[in-house]
Amino acid sequence: MGLIKLIIVVLVIWLGFSLFKKLRKPKNSLDQNPPSGSKMLACSVCDMRIPENEAIIQNGKVYCSKEHLE
Ligand SMILES: [Zn+2]
């Protein structure tokens, strides 16, 4: 009889633990991945590579930051 009790206790703990894990599971947002296939541009001042959507383009030249734009 003791063994059955033990199995039930273990089962209840396991169920509670799996439920707890399910509730605590962080949301895996797929949209956090960086956009693949985005063009990389080199800054005309420091030659650092930056994605096209983050680059500052002025007068046909590429800049990595506002500091290098001036
Ligand atoms: Zn730069």
N, CA, C, O and the ligand as a Tripos MOL2 file, in Angstrom:
@<TRIPOS>MOLECULE
protein
  281   279    71     0     0
PROTEIN
NO_CHARGES

@<TRIPOS>ATOM
      1 N           0.8350   -1.2150    0.0000 N.3       1 MET1
      2 CA          0.0000    0.0000    0.0000 C.3       1 MET1
      3 C           0.8650    1.2600    0.0000 C.2       1 MET1
      4 O           0.5130    2.2700   -0.6090 O.2       1 MET1
      5 N           1.9680    1.1850    0.6720 N.am      2 GLY2
      6 CA          2.8770    2.3260    0.7550 C.3       2 GLY2
      7 C           3.4130    2.7430   -0.6000 C.2       2 GLY2
      8 O           3.6170    3.9270   -0.8680 O.2       2 GLY2
      9 N           3.6410    1.7410   -1.4590 N.am      3 LEU3
     10 CA          4.2000    2.0190   -2.7890 C.3       3 LEU3
     11 C           3.2190    2.8010   -3.6500 C.2       3 LEU3
     12 O           3.6090    3.7260   -4.3620 O.2       3 LEU3
     13 N           1.9530    2.4310   -3.5860 N.am      4 ILE4
     14 CA          0.9160    3.1310   -4.3720 C.3       4 ILE4
     15 C           0.8110    4.5860   -3.9290 C.2       4 ILE4
     16 O           0.7000    5.4950   -4.7520 O.2       4 ILE4
     17 N           0.8470    4.7870   -2.6340 N.am      5 LYS5
     18 CA          0.8050    6.1440   -2.0640 C.3       5 LYS5
     19 C           1.9710    6.9810   -2.5920 C.2       5 LYS5
     20 O           1.8180    8.1450   -2.9640 O.2       5 LYS5
     21 N           3.1410    6.3380   -2.6090 N.am      6 LEU6
     22 CA          4.3590    7.0100   -3.0730 C.3       6 LEU6
     23 C           4.2320    7.3960   -4.5430 C.2       6 LEU6
     24 O           4.6100    8.4960   -4.9450 O.2       6 LEU6
     25 N           3.6860    6.4590   -5.3460 N.am      7 ILE7
     26 CA          3.5030    6.7190   -6.7870 C.3       7 ILE7
     27 C           2.5460    7.8950   -6.9860 C.2       7 ILE7
     28 O           2.7890    8.7640   -7.8220 O.2       7 ILE7
     29 N           1.4650    7.9150   -6.2170 N.am      8 ILE8
     30 CA          0.4710    9.0020   -6.3220 C.3       8 ILE8
     31 C           1.1110   10.3440   -5.9510 C.2       8 ILE8
     32 O           0.9040   11.3560   -6.6210 O.2       8 ILE8
     33 N           1.8880   10.3260   -4.8710 N.am      9 VAL9
     34 CA          2.5530   11.5560   -4.4140 C.3       9 VAL9
     35 C           3.5100   12.0600   -5.4930 C.2       9 VAL9
     36 O           3.5380   13.2500   -5.8090 O.2       9 VAL9
     37 N           4.2910   11.1390   -6.0510 N.am     10 VAL10
     38 CA          5.2610   11.5040   -7.1090 C.3      10 VAL10
     39 C           4.5230   12.0480   -8.3260 C.2      10 VAL10
     40 O           4.9460   13.0310   -8.9340 O.2      10 VAL10
     41 N           3.4160   11.3980   -8.6740 N.am     11 LEU11
     42 CA          2.6240   11.8130   -9.8340 C.3      11 LEU11
     43 C           2.0640   13.2210   -9.6310 C.2      11 LEU11
     44 O           2.0970   14.0510  -10.5400 O.2      11 LEU11
     45 N           1.5530   13.4760   -8.4330 N.am     12 VAL12
     46 CA          0.9630   14.7910   -8.1220 C.3      12 VAL12
     47 C           2.0500   15.8690   -8.1800 C.2      12 VAL12
     48 O           1.8310   16.9550   -8.7180 O.2      12 VAL12
     49 N           3.2230   15.5560   -7.6200 N.am     13 ILE13
     50 CA          4.3450   16.5100   -7.6420 C.3      13 ILE13
     51 C           4.7720   16.7730   -9.0910 C.2      13 ILE13
     52 O           5.0100   17.9150   -9.4850 O.2      13 ILE13
     53 N           4.8640   15.6990   -9.8680 N.am     14 TRP14
     54 CA          5.2880   15.8280  -11.2640 C.3      14 TRP14
     55 C           4.2840   16.6690  -12.0610 C.2      14 TRP14
     56 O           4.6660   17.5190  -12.8670 O.2      14 TRP14
     57 N           3.0060   16.4160  -11.8210 N.am     15 LEU15
     58 CA          1.9450   17.1680  -12.5170 C.3      15 LEU15
     59 C           1.9920   18.6480  -12.1470 C.2      15 LEU15
     60 O           1.8860   19.5250  -13.0040 O.2      15 LEU15
     61 N           2.1540   18.8970  -10.8580 N.am     16 GLY16
     62 CA          2.2380   20.2720  -10.3850 C.3      16 GLY16
     63 C           3.4540   20.9820  -10.9390 C.2      16 GLY16
     64 O           3.3930   22.1570  -11.3000 O.2      16 GLY16
     65 N           4.5600   20.2550  -11.0010 N.am     17 PHE17
     66 CA          5.7970   20.8350  -11.5070 C.3      17 PHE17
     67 C           5.7070   21.1510  -12.9970 C.2      17 PHE17
     68 O           6.1650   22.2010  -13.4460 O.2      17 PHE17
     69 N           5.1080   20.2270  -13.7630 N.am     18 SER18
     70 CA          4.9790   20.4520  -15.2060 C.3      18 SER18
     71 C           4.0190   21.5990  -15.4970 C.2      18 SER18
     72 O           4.2040   22.3540  -16.4510 O.2      18 SER18
     73 N           2.9940   21.7180  -14.6640 N.am     19 LEU19
     74 CA          2.0460   22.8220  -14.8050 C.3      19 LEU19
     75 C           2.7240   24.1450  -14.4850 C.2      19 LEU19
     76 O           2.5060   25.1530  -15.1570 O.2      19 LEU19
     77 N           3.5570   24.1220  -13.4410 N.am     20 PHE20
     78 CA          4.2950   25.3130  -13.0180 C.3      20 PHE20
     79 C           5.2630   25.7560  -14.1120 C.2      20 PHE20
     80 O           5.4090   26.9440  -14.3980 O.2      20 PHE20
     81 N           5.9170   24.7680  -14.7120 N.am     21 LYS21
     82 CA          6.8700   25.0620  -15.7980 C.3      21 LYS21
     83 C           6.1600   25.6650  -17.0020 C.2      21 LYS21
     84 O           6.6730   26.5680  -17.6620 O.2      21 LYS21
     85 N           4.9480   25.1350  -17.2740 N.am     22 LYS22
     86 CA          4.1470   25.6240  -18.3990 C.3      22 LYS22
     87 C           3.7720   27.0950  -18.1910 C.2      22 LYS22
     88 O           3.8170   27.9080  -19.1140 O.2      22 LYS22
     89 N           3.4020   27.4070  -16.9440 N.am     23 LEU23
     90 CA          2.9770   28.7690  -16.6290 C.3      23 LEU23
     91 C           4.1460   29.7450  -16.6300 C.2      23 LEU23
     92 O           3.9970   30.9090  -17.0020 O.2      23 LEU23
     93 N           5.3040   29.2610  -16.2120 N.am     24 ARG24
     94 CA          6.4800   30.1300  -16.1090 C.3      24 ARG24
     95 C           7.2430   30.2520  -17.4240 C.2      24 ARG24
     96 O           8.1870   31.0350  -17.5350 O.2      24 ARG24
     97 N           6.8330   29.4820  -18.4040 N.am     25 LYS25
     98 CA          7.5600   29.4570  -19.6810 C.3      25 LYS25
     99 C           7.5610   30.8410  -20.3290 C.2      25 LYS25
    100 O           6.4940   31.3990  -20.5830 O.2      25 LYS25
    101 N           8.7190   31.3920  -20.5960 N.am     26 PRO26
    102 CA          8.7460   32.7130  -21.2430 C.3      26 PRO26
    103 C           8.2750   32.6480  -22.6840 C.2      26 PRO26
    104 O           8.4730   31.6590  -23.3890 O.2      26 PRO26
    105 N           7.6550   33.7210  -23.0860 N.am     27 LYS27
    106 CA          7.1370   33.7790  -24.4520 C.3      27 LYS27
    107 C           8.2960   33.9040  -25.4450 C.2      27 LYS27
    108 O           9.1030   34.8320  -25.3890 O.2      27 LYS27
    109 N           8.3370   32.9530  -26.3300 N.am     28 ASN28
    110 CA          9.3800   32.9940  -27.3590 C.3      28 ASN28
    111 C           8.8500   33.7410  -28.5710 C.2      28 ASN28
    112 O           8.1420   33.1830  -29.4090 O.2      28 ASN28
    113 N           9.2040   34.9990  -28.6420 N.am     29 SER29
    114 CA          8.7300   35.8050  -29.7560 C.3      29 SER29
    115 C           9.6350   35.6100  -30.9590 C.2      29 SER29
    116 O          10.8370   35.8720  -30.9080 O.2      29 SER29
    117 N           9.0410   35.1520  -32.0240 N.am     30 LEU30
    118 CA          9.8000   34.8820  -33.2410 C.3      30 LEU30
    119 C          10.1890   36.1720  -33.9560 C.2      30 LEU30
    120 O          11.1290   36.1930  -34.7520 O.2      30 LEU30
    121 N           9.4600   37.2430  -33.6670 N.am     31 ASP31
    122 CA          9.7250   38.5000  -34.3710 C.3      31 ASP31
    123 C          10.9420   39.2430  -33.8230 C.2      31 ASP31
    124 O          11.2790   40.3300  -34.2930 O.2      31 ASP31
    125 N          11.6130   38.6320  -32.8010 N.am     32 GLN32
    126 CA         12.8040   39.2760  -32.2630 C.3      32 GLN32
    127 C          14.0520   38.9480  -33.0890 C.2      32 GLN32
    128 O          15.1070   39.5550  -32.9020 O.2      32 GLN32
    129 N          13.9220   37.9930  -33.9920 N.am     33 ASN33
    130 CA         15.0640   37.6360  -34.8310 C.3      33 ASN33
    131 C          15.4350   38.7980  -35.7430 C.2      33 ASN33
    132 O          14.5500   39.4590  -36.2860 O.2      33 ASN33
    133 N          16.7090   39.0540  -35.9180 N.am     34 PRO34
    134 CA         17.0840   40.1450  -36.8190 C.3      34 PRO34
    135 C          16.6920   39.8320  -38.2480 C.2      34 PRO34
    136 O          16.7800   38.6850  -38.6860 O.2      34 PRO34
    137 N          16.2610   40.8410  -38.9690 N.am     35 PRO35
    138 CA         15.8390   40.5910  -40.3460 C.3      35 PRO35
    139 C          16.9820   40.0570  -41.1960 C.2      35 PRO35
    140 O          18.0070   40.7130  -41.3820 O.2      35 PRO35
    141 N          16.7770   38.8560  -41.7030 N.am     36 SER36
    142 CA         17.8260   38.2480  -42.5200 C.3      36 SER36
    143 C          17.7760   38.8120  -43.9330 C.2      36 SER36
    144 O          16.7140   39.1960  -44.4250 O.2      36 SER36
    145 N          18.9000   38.8550  -44.5580 N.am     37 GLY37
    146 CA         18.9700   39.3410  -45.9240 C.3      37 GLY37
    147 C          19.0440   40.8460  -46.0270 C.2      37 GLY37
    148 O          18.9790   41.3950  -47.1260 O.2      37 GLY37
    149 N          19.1800   41.5340  -44.8830 N.am     38 SER38
    150 CA         19.3130   42.9850  -44.9430 C.3      38 SER38
    151 C          20.7400   43.3490  -45.3490 C.2      38 SER38
    152 O          21.7100   42.7270  -44.9140 O.2      38 SER38
    153 N          20.8370   44.3580  -46.1800 N.am     39 LYS39
    154 CA         22.1250   44.7530  -46.7340 C.3      39 LYS39
    155 C          22.9950   45.4120  -45.6730 C.2      39 LYS39
    156 O          22.5120   46.2120  -44.8720 O.2      39 LYS39
    157 N          24.2750   45.0730  -45.6710 N.am     40 MET40
    158 CA         25.2110   45.6940  -44.7490 C.3      40 MET40
    159 C          25.9760   46.7900  -45.4710 C.2      40 MET40
    160 O          26.4840   46.5870  -46.5740 O.2      40 MET40
    161 N          26.0530   47.9470  -44.8400 N.am     41 LEU41
    162 CA         26.7560   49.0820  -45.4330 C.3      41 LEU41
    163 C          27.9430   49.4660  -44.5510 C.2      41 LEU41
    164 O          27.8940   49.3120  -43.3310 O.2      41 LEU41
    165 N          29.0020   49.9650  -45.1730 N.am     42 ALA42
    166 CA         30.1870   50.3840  -44.4280 C.3      42 ALA42
    167 C          30.1780   51.8870  -44.2430 C.2      42 ALA42
    168 O          29.9300   52.6410  -45.1840 O.2      42 ALA42
    169 N          30.4510   52.3170  -43.0180 N.am     43 CYS43
    170 CA         30.5260   53.7390  -42.7150 C.3      43 CYS43
    171 C          31.7020   54.3570  -43.4700 C.2      43 CYS43
    172 O          32.7900   53.7840  -43.5170 O.2      43 CYS43
    173 N          31.4730   55.5270  -44.0590 N.am     44 SER44
    174 CA         32.5310   56.1660  -44.8460 C.3      44 SER44
    175 C          33.5800   56.8320  -43.9600 C.2      44 SER44
    176 O          34.6110   57.2720  -44.4690 O.2      44 SER44
    177 N          33.3500   56.9180  -42.6690 N.am     45 VAL45
    178 CA         34.3090   57.5170  -41.7340 C.3      45 VAL45
    179 C          35.1500   56.4290  -41.0580 C.2      45 VAL45
    180 O          36.3780   56.4520  -41.1450 O.2      45 VAL45
    181 N          34.4940   55.4800  -40.3880 N.am     46 CYS46
    182 CA         35.2290   54.4740  -39.6230 C.3      46 CYS46
    183 C          35.1890   53.0830  -40.2560 C.2      46 CYS46
    184 O          35.7980   52.1510  -39.7290 O.2      46 CYS46
    185 N          34.4840   52.9290  -41.3730 N.am     47 ASP47
    186 CA         34.4200   51.6740  -42.1170 C.3      47 ASP47
    187 C          33.7040   50.5590  -41.3440 C.2      47 ASP47
    188 O          33.8600   49.3830  -41.6720 O.2      47 ASP47
    189 N          32.9400   50.9110  -40.3470 N.am     48 MET48
    190 CA         32.1960   49.9150  -39.5920 C.3      48 MET48
    191 C          30.9840   49.4540  -40.3840 C.2      48 MET48
    192 O          30.3030   50.2460  -41.0340 O.2      48 MET48
    193 N          30.7350   48.1580  -40.3140 N.am     49 ARG49
    194 CA         29.5990   47.5860  -41.0520 C.3      49 ARG49
    195 C          28.3180   47.7410  -40.2360 C.2      49 ARG49
    196 O          28.2700   47.3880  -39.0570 O.2      49 ARG49
    197 N          27.2960   48.2670  -40.8750 N.am     50 ILE50
    198 CA         26.0130   48.4780  -40.2120 C.3      50 ILE50
    199 C          24.8870   48.0800  -41.1600 C.2      50 ILE50
    200 O          25.0060   48.2450  -42.3740 O.2      50 ILE50
    201 N          23.8000   47.5580  -40.6090 N.am     51 PRO51
    202 CA         22.6680   47.2040  -41.4790 C.3      51 PRO51
    203 C          22.0850   48.4310  -42.1510 C.2      51 PRO51
    204 O          22.0820   49.5280  -41.5920 O.2      51 PRO51
    205 N          21.5910   48.2240  -43.3630 N.am     52 GLU52
    206 CA         21.0860   49.3320  -44.1890 C.3      52 GLU52
    207 C          20.0020   50.1350  -43.4720 C.2      52 GLU52
    208 O          19.9680   51.3610  -43.5800 O.2      52 GLU52
    209 N          19.1150   49.4510  -42.7390 N.am     53 ASN53
    210 CA         18.0080   50.1570  -42.0690 C.3      53 ASN53
    211 C          18.4740   50.9980  -40.8840 C.2      53 ASN53
    212 O          17.7300   51.8500  -40.3990 O.2      53 ASN53
    213 N          19.7210   50.7610  -40.4080 N.am     54 GLU54
    214 CA         20.2430   51.5340  -39.2780 C.3      54 GLU54
    215 C          21.2370   52.6020  -39.7370 C.2      54 GLU54
    216 O          21.6300   53.4680  -38.9550 O.2      54 GLU54
    217 N          21.6310   52.5370  -40.9780 N.am     55 ALA55
    218 CA         22.6390   53.4550  -41.4820 C.3      55 ALA55
    219 C          22.0360   54.8210  -41.7920 C.2      55 ALA55
    220 O          20.8560   54.9470  -42.1170 O.2      55 ALA55
    221 N          22.8840   55.8330  -41.6820 N.am     56 ILE56
    222 CA         22.4780   57.2000  -42.0390 C.3      56 ILE56
    223 C          23.1240   57.4880  -43.3930 C.2      56 ILE56
    224 O          24.3470   57.5200  -43.5270 O.2      56 ILE56
    225 N          22.2770   57.6940  -44.3740 N.am     57 ILE57
    226 CA         22.7940   57.9340  -45.7240 C.3      57 ILE57
    227 C          22.5250   59.3830  -46.0990 C.2      57 ILE57
    228 O          21.3770   59.8290  -46.1140 O.2      57 ILE57
    229 N          23.5860   60.1080  -46.3990 N.am     58 GLN58
    230 CA         23.4610   61.5080  -46.7730 C.3      58 GLN58
    231 C          24.4560   61.8340  -47.8810 C.2      58 GLN58
    232 O          25.6400   61.5080  -47.7910 O.2      58 GLN58
    233 N          23.9540   62.4790  -48.9220 N.am     59 ASN59
    234 CA         24.7460   62.8470  -50.1080 C.3      59 ASN59
    235 C          25.4780   61.6370  -50.6970 C.2      59 ASN59
    236 O          26.6160   61.7460  -51.1550 O.2      59 ASN59
    237 N          24.8100   60.4960  -50.6770 N.am     60 GLY60
    238 CA         25.3740   59.2870  -51.2550 C.3      60 GLY60
    239 C          26.4350   58.6190  -50.4010 C.2      60 GLY60
    240 O          27.0530   57.6470  -50.8340 O.2      60 GLY60
    241 N          26.6570   59.1250  -49.1930 N.am     61 LYS61
    242 CA         27.6460   58.5430  -48.2920 C.3      61 LYS61
    243 C          26.9580   57.8950  -47.1050 C.2      61 LYS61
    244 O          25.8890   58.3250  -46.6710 O.2      61 LYS61
    245 N          27.5930   56.8550  -46.5920 N.am     62 VAL62
    246 CA         27.0180   56.0830  -45.4970 C.3      62 VAL62
    247 C          27.7270   56.4360  -44.1940 C.2      62 VAL62
    248 O          28.9540   56.5220  -44.1330 O.2      62 VAL62
    249 N          26.9120   56.6390  -43.1450 N.am     63 TYR63
    250 CA         27.4670   56.9410  -41.8290 C.3      63 TYR63
    251 C          26.8440   56.0080  -40.7910 C.2      63 TYR63
    252 O          25.6610   55.6780  -40.8720 O.2      63 TYR63
    253 N          27.6550   55.5860  -39.8150 N.am     64 CYS64
    254 CA         27.1560   54.6550  -38.8030 C.3      64 CYS64
    255 C          26.4030   55.3820  -37.7030 C.2      64 CYS64
    256 O          25.5070   54.8140  -37.0760 O.2      64 CYS64
    257 N          26.7620   56.6270  -37.4680 N.am     65 SER65
    258 CA         26.1220   57.3990  -36.3860 C.3      65 SER65
    259 C          26.0780   58.8740  -36.7390 C.2      65 SER65
    260 O          26.7000   59.3220  -37.7030 O.2      65 SER65
    261 N          25.3390   59.6090  -35.9470 N.am     66 LYS66
    262 CA         25.2160   61.0660  -36.1540 C.3      66 LYS66
    263 C          26.5670   61.7530  -35.9510 C.2      66 LYS66
    264 O          26.8440   62.7820  -36.5670 O.2      66 LYS66
    265 N          27.4000   61.1810  -35.0870 N.am     67 GLU67
    266 CA         28.7060   61.7670  -34.7950 C.3      67 GLU67
    267 C          29.5880   61.7600  -36.0540 C.2      67 GLU67
    268 O          30.3460   62.6980  -36.3020 O.2      67 GLU67
    269 N          29.4740   60.6980  -36.8300 N.am     68 HIS68
    270 CA         30.2800   60.5960  -38.0340 C.3      68 HIS68
    271 C          29.6650   61.3530  -39.2160 C.2      68 HIS68
    272 O          30.3190   61.5760  -40.2350 O.2      68 HIS68
    273 N          28.4260   61.7330  -39.0620 N.am     69 LEU69
    274 CA         27.7350   62.4990  -40.1050 C.3      69 LEU69
    275 C          28.2940   63.9130  -40.1760 C.2      69 LEU69
    276 O          28.3390   64.5120  -41.2510 O.2      69 LEU69
    277 N          28.7210   64.4490  -39.0330 N.am     70 GLU70
    278 CA         29.2050   65.8300  -38.9750 C.3      70 GLU70
    279 C          30.6580   65.9500  -39.4080 C.2      70 GLU70
    280 O          31.2120   67.0490  -39.4130 O.2      70 GLU70
    281 ZN         31.3840   55.5450  -38.4800 Zn       71 ZN71
@<TRIPOS>BOND
     1     1     2 1
     2     2     3 1
     3     3     4 2
     4     3     5 am
     5     5     6 1
     6     6     7 1
     7     7     8 2
     8     7     9 am
     9     9    10 1
    10    10    11 1
    11    11    12 2
    12    11    13 am
    13    13    14 1
    14    14    15 1
    15    15    16 2
    16    15    17 am
    17    17    18 1
    18    18    19 1
    19    19    20 2
    20    19    21 am
    21    21    22 1
    22    22    23 1
    23    23    24 2
    24    23    25 am
    25    25    26 1
    26    26    27 1
    27    27    28 2
    28    27    29 am
    29    29    30 1
    30    30    31 1
    31    31    32 2
    32    31    33 am
    33    33    34 1
    34    34    35 1
    35    35    36 2
    36    35    37 am
    37    37    38 1
    38    38    39 1
    39    39    40 2
    40    39    41 am
    41    41    42 1
    42    42    43 1
    43    43    44 2
    44    43    45 am
    45    45    46 1
    46    46    47 1
    47    47    48 2
    48    47    49 am
    49    49    50 1
    50    50    51 1
    51    51    52 2
    52    51    53 am
    53    53    54 1
    54    54    55 1
    55    55    56 2
    56    55    57 am
    57    57    58 1
    58    58    59 1
    59    59    60 2
    60    59    61 am
    61    61    62 1
    62    62    63 1
    63    63    64 2
    64    63    65 am
    65    65    66 1
    66    66    67 1
    67    67    68 2
    68    67    69 am
    69    69    70 1
    70    70    71 1
    71    71    72 2
    72    71    73 am
    73    73    74 1
    74    74    75 1
    75    75    76 2
    76    75    77 am
    77    77    78 1
    78    78    79 1
    79    79    80 2
    80    79    81 am
    81    81    82 1
    82    82    83 1
    83    83    84 2
    84    83    85 am
    85    85    86 1
    86    86    87 1
    87    87    88 2
    88    87    89 am
    89    89    90 1
    90    90    91 1
    91    91    92 2
    92    91    93 am
    93    93    94 1
    94    94    95 1
    95    95    96 2
    96    95    97 am
    97    97    98 1
    98    98    99 1
    99    99   100 2
   100    99   101 am
   101   101   102 1
   102   102   103 1
   103   103   104 2
   104   103   105 am
   105   105   106 1
   106   106   107 1
   107   107   108 2
   108   107   109 am
   109   109   110 1
   110   110   111 1
   111   111   112 2
   112   111   113 am
   113   113   114 1
   114   114   115 1
   115   115   116 2
   116   115   117 am
   117   117   118 1
   118   118   119 1
   119   119   120 2
   120   119   121 am
   121   121   122 1
   122   122   123 1
   123   123   124 2
   124   123   125 am
   125   125   126 1
   126   126   127 1
   127   127   128 2
   128   127   129 am
   129   129   130 1
   130   130   131 1
   131   131   132 2
   132   131   133 am
   133   133   134 1
   134   134   135 1
   135   135   136 2
   136   135   137 am
   137   137   138 1
   138   138   139 1
   139   139   140 2
   140   139   141 am
   141   141   142 1
   142   142   143 1
   143   143   144 2
   144   143   145 am
   145   145   146 1
   146   146   147 1
   147   147   148 2
   148   147   149 am
   149   149   150 1
   150   150   151 1
   151   151   152 2
   152   151   153 am
   153   153   154 1
   154   154   155 1
   155   155   156 2
   156   155   157 am
   157   157   158 1
   158   158   159 1
   159   159   160 2
   160   159   161 am
   161   161   162 1
   162   162   163 1
   163   163   164 2
   164   163   165 am
   165   165   166 1
   166   166   167 1
   167   167   168 2
   168   167   169 am
   169   169   170 1
   170   170   171 1
   171   171   172 2
   172   171   173 am
   173   173   174 1
   174   174   175 1
   175   175   176 2
   176   175   177 am
   177   177   178 1
   178   178   179 1
   179   179   180 2
   180   179   181 am
   181   181   182 1
   182   182   183 1
   183   183   184 2
   184   183   185 am
   185   185   186 1
   186   186   187 1
   187   187   188 2
   188   187   189 am
   189   189   190 1
   190   190   191 1
   191   191   192 2
   192   191   193 am
   193   193   194 1
   194   194   195 1
   195   195   196 2
   196   195   197 am
   197   197   198 1
   198   198   199 1
   199   199   200 2
   200   199   201 am
   201   201   202 1
   202   202   203 1
   203   203   204 2
   204   203   205 am
   205   205   206 1
   206   206   207 1
   207   207   208 2
   208   207   209 am
   209   209   210 1
   210   210   211 1
   211   211   212 2
   212   211   213 am
   213   213   214 1
   214   214   215 1
   215   215   216 2
   216   215   217 am
   217   217   218 1
   218   218   219 1
   219   219   220 2
   220   219   221 am
   221   221   222 1
   222   222   223 1
   223   223   224 2
   224   223   225 am
   225   225   226 1
   226   226   227 1
   227   227   228 2
   228   227   229 am
   229   229   230 1
   230   230   231 1
   231   231   232 2
   232   231   233 am
   233   233   234 1
   234   234   235 1
   235   235   236 2
   236   235   237 am
   237   237   238 1
   238   238   239 1
   239   239   240 2
   240   239   241 am
   241   241   242 1
   242   242   243 1
   243   243   244 2
   244   243   245 am
   245   245   246 1
   246   246   247 1
   247   247   248 2
   248   247   249 am
   249   249   250 1
   250   250   251 1
   251   251   252 2
   252   251   253 am
   253   253   254 1
   254   254   255 1
   255   255   256 2
   256   255   257 am
   257   257   258 1
   258   258   259 1
   259   259   260 2
   260   259   261 am
   261   261   262 1
   262   262   263 1
   263   263   264 2
   264   263   265 am
   265   265   266 1
   266   266   267 1
   267   267   268 2
   268   267   269 am
   269   269   270 1
   270   270   271 1
   271   271   272 2
   272   271   273 am
   273   273   274 1
   274   274   275 1
   275   275   276 2
   276   275   277 am
   277   277   278 1
   278   278   279 1
   279   279   280 2
@<TRIPOS>SUBSTRUCTURE
     1 MET1         2 RESIDUE 1 A MET
     2 GLY2         6 RESIDUE 1 A GLY
     3 LEU3        10 RESIDUE 1 A LEU
     4 ILE4        14 RESIDUE 1 A ILE
     5 LYS5        18 RESIDUE 1 A LYS
     6 LEU6        22 RESIDUE 1 A LEU
     7 ILE7        26 RESIDUE 1 A ILE
     8 ILE8        30 RESIDUE 1 A ILE
     9 VAL9        34 RESIDUE 1 A VAL
    10 VAL10       38 RESIDUE 1 A VAL
    11 LEU11       42 RESIDUE 1 A LEU
    12 VAL12       46 RESIDUE 1 A VAL
    13 ILE13       50 RESIDUE 1 A ILE
    14 TRP14       54 RESIDUE 1 A TRP
    15 LEU15       58 RESIDUE 1 A LEU
    16 GLY16       62 RESIDUE 1 A GLY
    17 PHE17       66 RESIDUE 1 A PHE
    18 SER18       70 RESIDUE 1 A SER
    19 LEU19       74 RESIDUE 1 A LEU
    20 PHE20       78 RESIDUE 1 A PHE
    21 LYS21       82 RESIDUE 1 A LYS
    22 LYS22       86 RESIDUE 1 A LYS
    23 LEU23       90 RESIDUE 1 A LEU
    24 ARG24       94 RESIDUE 1 A ARG
    25 LYS25       98 RESIDUE 1 A LYS
    26 PRO26      102 RESIDUE 1 A PRO
    27 LYS27      106 RESIDUE 1 A LYS
    28 ASN28      110 RESIDUE 1 A ASN
    29 SER29      114 RESIDUE 1 A SER
    30 LEU30      118 RESIDUE 1 A LEU
    31 ASP31      122 RESIDUE 1 A ASP
    32 GLN32      126 RESIDUE 1 A GLN
    33 ASN33      130 RESIDUE 1 A ASN
    34 PRO34      134 RESIDUE 1 A PRO
    35 PRO35      138 RESIDUE 1 A PRO
    36 SER36      142 RESIDUE 1 A SER
    37 GLY37      146 RESIDUE 1 A GLY
    38 SER38      150 RESIDUE 1 A SER
    39 LYS39      154 RESIDUE 1 A LYS
    40 MET40      158 RESIDUE 1 A MET
    41 LEU41      162 RESIDUE 1 A LEU
    42 ALA42      166 RESIDUE 1 A ALA
    43 CYS43      170 RESIDUE 1 A CYS
    44 SER44      174 RESIDUE 1 A SER
    45 VAL45      178 RESIDUE 1 A VAL
    46 CYS46      182 RESIDUE 1 A CYS
    47 ASP47      186 RESIDUE 1 A ASP
    48 MET48      190 RESIDUE 1 A MET
    49 ARG49      194 RESIDUE 1 A ARG
    50 ILE50      198 RESIDUE 1 A ILE
    51 PRO51      202 RESIDUE 1 A PRO
    52 GLU52      206 RESIDUE 1 A GLU
    53 ASN53      210 RESIDUE 1 A ASN
    54 GLU54      214 RESIDUE 1 A GLU
    55 ALA55      218 RESIDUE 1 A ALA
    56 ILE56      222 RESIDUE 1 A ILE
    57 ILE57      226 RESIDUE 1 A ILE
    58 GLN58      230 RESIDUE 1 A GLN
    59 ASN59      234 RESIDUE 1 A ASN
    60 GLY60      238 RESIDUE 1 A GLY
    61 LYS61      242 RESIDUE 1 A LYS
    62 VAL62      246 RESIDUE 1 A VAL
    63 TYR63      250 RESIDUE 1 A TYR
    64 CYS64      254 RESIDUE 1 A CYS
    65 SER65      258 RESIDUE 1 A SER
    66 LYS66      262 RESIDUE 1 A LYS
    67 GLU67      266 RESIDUE 1 A GLU
    68 HIS68      270 RESIDUE 1 A HIS
    69 LEU69      274 RESIDUE 1 A LEU
    70 GLU70      278 RESIDUE 1 A GLU
    71 ZN71       281 GROUP 0 **** ****
